[in-house]
Structures are given as structure tokens and as C-alpha cells.
Amino acid sequence: MENRMSELENLAETKYRNIAGIKVVKKGQCMYETYFNGFGPEDTIHVMSVTKSILSALTGIAIDRGDIQSADQKVLDFFPDYTPKRGEKTIQKVTLKNLLTMTAPYKYRSEPYTKVYTSADWTRAALDLLGGRAGITGAFQYSTVGIQILSGILANATGMPVRDFAAEYLFTPLGIKTPDNTILHNKKEHFAFLKERHPSGWVVDPKGVNTAGWGLCLTLCDMVKFGELYAKEGLFHGKRILSSSWIRESTGEKSRWGELPYGYLWWIIDYRGSHCYAAIGDGGNAVFVCPEKELVAAVASCFVQRAEIPILELLTGRIVPMFV
């Protein structure tokens, strides 16, 4: 065990030098917690696309509360003032489930980040990209700008800012300090946020709507708490936060990118015959959950352009095997 831990830490300090911390909890007990590069348990990290899985949980809470009827609701049900372009029929058929499973169709081949994130209303800009002539084919199309629509849906369905809804029904019950809203006024500030060593907050657009696909900063311990909520089927310290039915539904295979199954903004993983899943963010951020073993492993990493951390390989090949 000690040799494998030393090998892991050497790897983090040499090959994957942007890793800030690794933590593993099993059956509620901390099994391993180590920080690198001057980071500590109080430091927040931009968790990148792990934000998407947080939005999946918030969607489940909204459905549990009755704010949203089901994942089968049409996206446009939540935007009564939005008028699609003439002749645009596909967008009228897109459901919340299409967003959650990355099977929503978009009118682009590569994500128009600049177009959306320099607009005055990121949700509307994303809605303008939804649809297309091909219709809903069920094909997997991973999108970060498109998932911004989900934040607009939550805000409209609950009547609350996404941050406030998350604070009341997810962060505070988990003992997570709710991040402040962070406003990025231009492209320069956007890139500065991505490169910031100790970023904080949760990015909002000019309308005050929080990002759904990136932009959330959490500590490594926060990431583990989120994973524990899922490992315990929606319970945290005995308190029900999220329904077990939503967790089962959202962490089952609904679509597929190549050989890797996908649920509702969660990647599904078969680990040695056990059903596991992970929230994964660019650059080496991840929350890995193995309910059968009551194990949660999290890795927090700083943003590095073109970082090549095979995070699933690191988790399933080196970190998790030490504790199962």
C-alpha cells in the first residue's frame, strides 16, 4: 500500500503537476487525503465540467419538489417568451432528457464559445443554437455551451436564481459553503478566470444566470461530499437531499460516446463488475463513485491548457484499487 501511494504521489508531482489534491472516502471514513503544489483543504478549484453533474443533481431536486414535471418535458415549456425561427420544428421537440443525455441537436459543428459567452443572455444564445434540419437522431453530441439552457430551465422552473436554489437545497445541506457569483466582463477576464491558480465563485452571465457546464469552484472536500451523497443514494448524514429514484435513473446508461456510457450528465463506468460512475472535468477534475463499495474518490486539478491527464485511467488504475 505504501509503495503504491508513493508511486501515485510521485506521478502527481512529476507527470501530472497540475493536480492540487486527491481524496478517498470509504464507508464514511477518510482513507486518503493528500495535497500538492501548496494547495490545502480550504482552497477552491475550478472544477470545470464537474459542474454539469452538479446541475444534474439540481435538476433531480427540482423534479423531486415538483418544480419540473419530469425529464420528458419539452425545453420550450420553460421559455414561453421564446419564439423559434420560422420553420424551425426540431427545437419544439427537444426535451430536458435530450439535454441531460447529450442527445440534443445543435446547429454547429464546433462549439461557438465566443458567440455565446460574449452575448448579453447566454441561455437565449444557446437556445438559438438548438435544433437543426437533421432532427433529433439520438446521437451523442457533447456540449458545454448548449447545456447552459439547463440553468435557464432551473431558474425559470423554480423562480429562484440557480445559486440560491443550489444553496438552499444542495450546498447548505451538504455543508458546502455557497460560492459567490462571479461576473466575467470580457474575453480577457474569462481567460484570466480559467488560468487563476486559486479561483473562487460561480460564474454568471449578464442576466445573473449561473453557468451550467463550467465555472463553479469547489474545494476537494466539497467534491467528496457531493460524491458521498450519491454513494448513499441521496442521503447525507441521514438526511434526504435527493431521491434515490433520481440517482438510479440519472446514473444508468442513457446514451453513449464511443465505448463509454453516459447517464444524465454522469459518465458510467464498469469497474471490475461494479456499477460506478463519475463526474469529469477538463484538466483532471473528477468525482468517482462506487456505491457497491461505498467509496468516493475525488481529484482536483488546476487548469492547464491542453492538459493530458487520463483521469479515468488514473482513478481506476491507480487510486481506487488501493482501497477496494
MARNURO-973931 format. One record per residue (C-alpha): x, y, z. Coordinates in nm, 4 decimals. Example, Ala and Ser with C-alpha at 12.3 -4.5 7.8 and 13.67 -1.06 7.14 Angstrom:
2
PT        px        py        pz
PT    1.2300   -0.4500    0.7800
PT    1.3670   -0.1060    0.7140
//
This chain:
324
PT        px        py        pz
PT    0.0000    0.0000    0.0000
PT    0.2720    0.2478    0.0988
PT    0.4668    0.1760   -0.2191
PT    0.1604    0.2339   -0.4354
PT    0.0844    0.5590   -0.2540
PT    0.4416    0.6753   -0.3047
PT    0.4188    0.5890   -0.6747
PT    0.0922    0.7804   -0.7040
PT    0.2317    1.0864   -0.5301
PT    0.5472    1.0763   -0.7412
PT    0.3297    1.0640   -1.0523
PT    0.1311    1.3664   -0.9332
PT    0.4487    1.5604   -0.8575
PT    0.6235    1.4809   -1.1838
PT    0.3943    1.3882   -1.4739
PT    0.0646    1.5479   -1.3661
PT    0.1926    1.8568   -1.1915
PT   -0.1351    2.0487   -1.2067
PT   -0.3051    1.8084   -0.9613
PT   -0.3950    2.0022   -0.6451
PT   -0.5293    1.7192   -0.4313
PT   -0.6601    1.3629   -0.4092
PT   -0.9052    1.2352   -0.1508
PT   -1.0697    0.8966   -0.0964
PT   -1.3555    0.8197    0.1431
PT   -1.4895    0.4698    0.2068
PT   -1.7959    0.3961    0.4193
PT   -1.7819    0.7489    0.5563
PT   -1.4183    0.7229    0.6648
PT   -1.1369    0.9221    0.5066
PT   -0.8877    0.6703    0.3719
PT   -0.6526    0.9065    0.1950
PT   -0.6140    1.2821    0.1558
PT   -0.3089    1.4490    0.0062
PT   -0.2462    1.7920   -0.1436
PT    0.0170    1.9102   -0.3882
PT    0.1769    2.2318   -0.5107
PT    0.0956    2.4309   -0.1991
PT   -0.2791    2.3604   -0.2062
PT   -0.4777    2.2696    0.1030
PT   -0.8261    2.1608    0.2123
PT   -0.9630    2.5177    0.2178
PT   -0.8549    2.6045   -0.1368
PT   -1.1162    2.6096   -0.4111
PT   -1.0577    2.4843   -0.7634
PT   -1.2479    2.5499   -1.0850
PT   -1.3960    2.2016   -1.1293
PT   -1.4765    2.2612   -1.4963
PT   -1.7352    2.0103   -1.6301
PT   -1.7927    1.8528   -1.2905
PT   -2.0339    2.1487   -1.2793
PT   -2.2551    1.9551   -1.5210
PT   -2.3107    1.6751   -1.2704
PT   -2.3978    1.9328   -1.0039
PT   -2.6657    2.0619   -1.2423
PT   -2.7896    1.7058   -1.2879
PT   -2.8425    1.6832   -0.9115
PT   -3.0182    2.0223   -0.9030
PT   -3.2484    1.9067   -1.1830
PT   -3.3348    1.5974   -0.9800
PT   -3.4108    1.8090   -0.6748
PT   -3.6362    2.0347   -0.8829
PT   -3.8219    1.7269   -1.0115
PT   -3.8480    1.5840   -0.6593
PT   -4.0016    1.9142   -0.5457
PT   -4.2451    1.9301   -0.8368
PT   -4.0896    2.2417   -0.9919
PT   -4.0280    2.0319   -1.3024
PT   -4.2729    1.7570   -1.4010
PT   -4.0207    1.5135   -1.5455
PT   -3.7161    1.4839   -1.7679
PT   -3.9568    1.4276   -2.0579
PT   -4.0816    1.7866   -2.0516
PT   -4.0143    1.9927   -2.3613
PT   -3.7388    2.2518   -2.3278
PT   -3.9589    2.5285   -2.4693
PT   -4.2161    2.4687   -2.1938
PT   -3.9799    2.6673   -1.9706
PT   -3.9354    2.9577   -2.2130
PT   -4.2861    3.0768   -2.3056
PT   -4.1497    3.4091   -2.4327
PT   -3.9025    3.2465   -2.6702
PT   -4.0103    3.2346   -3.0342
PT   -3.8257    2.9878   -3.2591
PT   -3.7273    3.0981   -3.6064
PT   -3.9883    3.0434   -3.8748
PT   -3.9997    2.6840   -3.9909
PT   -3.7873    2.5608   -3.7003
PT   -3.9677    2.2496   -3.5777
PT   -3.6896    2.0431   -3.4246
PT   -3.6397    2.2736   -3.1273
PT   -4.0045    2.2295   -3.0344
PT   -3.9462    1.8566   -2.9806
PT   -3.6270    1.8753   -2.7735
PT   -3.6769    1.7556   -2.4154
PT   -3.4962    1.8105   -2.0909
PT   -3.3793    1.4490   -2.1224
PT   -3.2083    1.5323   -2.4513
PT   -3.0056    1.7989   -2.2727
PT   -2.9191    1.5701   -1.9817
PT   -2.8066    1.2831   -2.2061
PT   -2.6169    1.4988   -2.4579
PT   -2.8507    1.3890   -2.7371
PT   -2.9904    1.7360   -2.8111
PT   -2.9209    1.8518   -3.1691
PT   -2.7344    2.1781   -3.2327
PT   -2.6750    2.3953   -3.5377
PT   -2.2965    2.3851   -3.5227
PT   -2.0048    2.1501   -3.5716
PT   -1.7696    2.3077   -3.3193
PT   -1.8861    2.4851   -3.0059
PT   -1.9235    2.8630   -3.0535
PT   -1.7874    2.9609   -2.7125
PT   -1.7120    3.3209   -2.8040
PT   -2.0529    3.3790   -2.9619
PT   -2.2394    3.2532   -2.6549
PT   -2.0149    3.3883   -2.3786
PT   -1.9906    3.7377   -2.5242
PT   -2.3681    3.7667   -2.5646
PT   -2.5981    3.9559   -2.3287
PT   -2.8008    3.6417   -2.2476
PT   -2.6146    3.3096   -2.2571
PT   -2.9290    3.0980   -2.2214
PT   -3.1002    3.2657   -2.5157
PT   -2.7828    3.2444   -2.7227
PT   -2.7716    2.8702   -2.6535
PT   -3.1410    2.8336   -2.7394
PT   -3.0728    2.9986   -3.0753
PT   -2.8275    2.7153   -3.1485
PT   -3.0690    2.4360   -3.0550
PT   -3.2395    2.2348   -3.3287
PT   -3.1340    2.1919   -3.6891
PT   -3.2523    2.0159   -4.0029
PT   -3.1289    1.6714   -3.9038
PT   -3.3867    1.6495   -3.6260
PT   -3.3434    1.4514   -3.3051
PT   -3.1377    1.1477   -3.4020
PT   -3.0353    1.0307   -3.0565
PT   -2.6711    1.0788   -3.1492
PT   -2.4369    1.1801   -2.8682
PT   -2.3201    1.5403   -2.9090
PT   -2.1266    1.6635   -2.6077
PT   -2.1898    2.0313   -2.5493
PT   -2.0834    2.2835   -2.2889
PT   -2.2482    2.5922   -2.4402
PT   -2.5719    2.4022   -2.5053
PT   -2.6085    2.2788   -2.1501
PT   -2.6357    2.6442   -2.0439
PT   -3.0033    2.6045   -2.1335
PT   -3.0370    2.3818   -1.8274
PT   -2.9526    2.6722   -1.5958
PT   -3.2198    2.8822   -1.7657
PT   -3.4689    2.5999   -1.7170
PT   -3.3884    2.5701   -1.3467
PT   -3.4138    2.9435   -1.2891
PT   -3.7496    2.9672   -1.4673
PT   -3.8926    2.6474   -1.3168
PT   -3.8021    2.7235   -0.9563
PT   -3.8424    3.1005   -0.9654
PT   -3.5040    3.1267   -0.7937
PT   -3.1518    3.2123   -0.9109
PT   -2.9650    2.8861   -0.9660
PT   -2.7091    2.9750   -0.6986
PT   -2.9814    3.0396   -0.4411
PT   -3.1599    2.7164   -0.5278
PT   -2.8329    2.5243   -0.5006
PT   -2.7505    2.6940   -0.1701
PT   -3.0832    2.6040   -0.0093
PT   -3.1323    2.2525   -0.1388
PT   -2.7836    2.1149   -0.2064
PT   -2.4834    2.3112   -0.0805
PT   -2.6026    2.4056    0.2684
PT   -2.7428    2.0566    0.3469
PT   -2.4056    1.9107    0.2410
PT   -2.2097    2.1584    0.4495
PT   -2.0638    2.3235    0.1400
PT   -2.0006    2.6969    0.1526
PT   -2.2054    2.8535   -0.1258
PT   -1.9759    3.0301   -0.3731
PT   -2.0357    3.3950   -0.4571
PT   -2.1432    3.4912   -0.8067
PT   -1.8529    3.5785   -1.0329
PT   -1.9001    3.8152   -1.3268
PT   -1.6627    3.7990   -1.6234
PT   -1.6944    4.1184   -1.8242
PT   -1.4912    4.0254   -2.1293
PT   -1.2813    3.7608   -2.3004
PT   -0.9686    3.8709   -2.1125
PT   -1.1371    3.8186   -1.7744
PT   -1.2767    3.4879   -1.8958
PT   -0.9296    3.3501   -1.9715
PT   -0.7894    3.5019   -1.6532
PT   -1.0519    3.3087   -1.4540
PT   -0.9581    2.9846   -1.6287
PT   -0.5888    3.0359   -1.5533
PT   -0.6319    3.1641   -1.1970
PT   -0.4433    2.9453   -0.9503
PT   -0.6953    2.9998   -0.6709
PT   -1.0243    3.0845   -0.8443
PT   -1.3430    3.1262   -0.6454
PT   -1.7131    3.1737   -0.7045
PT   -1.9633    3.0582   -0.9649
PT   -1.9702    3.2377   -1.2971
PT   -2.2920    3.4153   -1.4025
PT   -2.3927    3.5673   -1.7341
PT   -2.5016    3.9330   -1.7710
PT   -2.8569    3.8269   -1.6744
PT   -2.7334    3.6747   -1.3488
PT   -2.7832    3.3139   -1.4582
PT   -2.5120    3.0771   -1.3366
PT   -2.3154    2.8595   -1.5738
PT   -2.4263    2.5006   -1.6181
PT   -2.1296    2.3411   -1.7912
PT   -1.8303    2.5031   -1.6210
PT   -1.7498    2.7993   -1.3964
PT   -1.8115    2.6502   -1.0491
PT   -1.5351    2.6497   -0.7873
PT   -1.5329    2.3957   -0.5034
PT   -1.2838    2.2510   -0.2587
PT   -1.1672    1.8916   -0.2862
PT   -1.3675    1.8132    0.0291
PT   -1.6796    1.9647   -0.1322
PT   -1.6330    1.7325   -0.4299
PT   -1.6132    1.4311   -0.1997
PT   -1.9272    1.5357   -0.0099
PT   -2.1136    1.5551   -0.3401
PT   -1.9945    1.2058   -0.4269
PT   -2.0952    1.0731   -0.0858
PT   -2.4489    1.1999   -0.1435
PT   -2.4707    0.9714   -0.4455
PT   -2.2935    0.6793   -0.2817
PT   -2.5575    0.6948   -0.0053
PT   -2.8447    0.7100   -0.2584
PT   -2.9411    1.0673   -0.1820
PT   -2.8853    1.0682    0.1932
PT   -2.6249    1.2764    0.3727
PT   -2.5777    1.2178    0.7455
PT   -2.9195    1.0563    0.7468
PT   -3.0989    1.3476    0.5809
PT   -3.2733    1.3019    0.2464
PT   -3.1458    1.5570   -0.0070
PT   -3.2083    1.3796   -0.3361
PT   -3.4410    1.0908   -0.4168
PT   -3.2837    0.7501   -0.4683
PT   -3.5029    0.7056   -0.7761
PT   -3.3430    1.0079   -0.9423
PT   -2.9953    0.8827   -0.8605
PT   -3.0711    0.5412   -1.0100
PT   -3.2236    0.6974   -1.3202
PT   -2.9523    0.9554   -1.3743
PT   -2.6615    0.7136   -1.3270
PT   -2.7908    0.4460   -1.5614
PT   -2.6848    0.4348   -1.9259
PT   -2.8961    0.6632   -2.1444
PT   -2.6573    0.7367   -2.4302
PT   -2.3025    0.6525   -2.5321
PT   -1.9894    0.8244   -2.6540
PT   -1.7902    0.5546   -2.8293
PT   -1.7434    0.2780   -2.5739
PT   -1.8183    0.4991   -2.2726
PT   -2.1802    0.5032   -2.1478
PT   -2.3429    0.8263   -2.0311
PT   -2.6347    0.8940   -1.7967
PT   -2.7771    1.2328   -1.7010
PT   -2.4542    1.4372   -1.7102
PT   -2.2639    1.1494   -1.5471
PT   -2.0152    0.9122   -1.7138
PT   -2.0997    0.5476   -1.6404
PT   -1.8151    0.3083   -1.5588
PT   -1.7992   -0.0674   -1.5127
PT   -1.5206   -0.1165   -1.2592
PT   -1.4385   -0.4818   -1.2030
PT   -1.8022   -0.5729   -1.2482
PT   -1.9315   -0.2988   -1.0166
PT   -2.1600   -0.0261   -1.1423
PT   -1.9745    0.3022   -1.0886
PT   -1.9941    0.6493   -1.2363
PT   -1.8004    0.9724   -1.2442
PT   -1.8327    1.3465   -1.2836
PT   -1.5395    1.4517   -1.5002
PT   -1.3977    1.7963   -1.5706
PT   -1.1241    1.9084   -1.8074
PT   -0.7640    1.9049   -1.6883
PT   -0.8022    1.6298   -1.4301
PT   -1.1023    1.7094   -1.2107
PT   -1.3223    1.4162   -1.1168
PT   -1.5582    1.2659   -0.8622
PT   -1.5661    0.8861   -0.8871
PT   -1.8482    0.6996   -0.7099
PT   -1.8671    0.3260   -0.6444
PT   -2.1900    0.2723   -0.4458
PT   -2.1371   -0.1015   -0.4015
PT   -1.8154   -0.0314   -0.2095
PT   -1.9480    0.2933   -0.0557
PT   -1.6355    0.4527   -0.1991
PT   -1.5814    0.8033   -0.3336
PT   -1.2557    0.9227   -0.4860
PT   -1.2016    1.2814   -0.5976
PT   -0.9201    1.4556   -0.7810
PT   -0.8928    1.8358   -0.8001
PT   -0.6653    1.9944   -1.0590
PT   -0.5674    2.3397   -1.1778
PT   -0.6487    2.4378   -1.5339
PT   -0.3647    2.3742   -1.7767
PT   -0.4082    2.4339   -2.1470
PT   -0.4031    2.1040   -2.3356
PT   -0.3598    1.9075   -2.0141
PT   -0.3439    1.5364   -2.0862
PT   -0.4412    1.3685   -1.7633
PT   -0.6111    1.0339   -1.8366
PT   -0.8239    1.0867   -1.5294
PT   -1.0277    0.7655   -1.5550
PT   -0.7108    0.5635   -1.6021
PT   -0.5571    0.7361   -1.3011
PT   -0.8640    0.6655   -1.0895
PT   -0.9395    0.3085   -1.1945
PT   -0.5786    0.2034   -1.2496
PT   -0.4011    0.3579   -0.9528
PT   -0.6200    0.5341   -0.6953
PT   -0.9303    0.3187   -0.6490
PT   -0.7510   -0.0225   -0.6475
PT   -0.5693    0.0763   -0.3276
PT   -0.8971    0.0915   -0.1352
PT   -1.1318   -0.1738   -0.2739
//
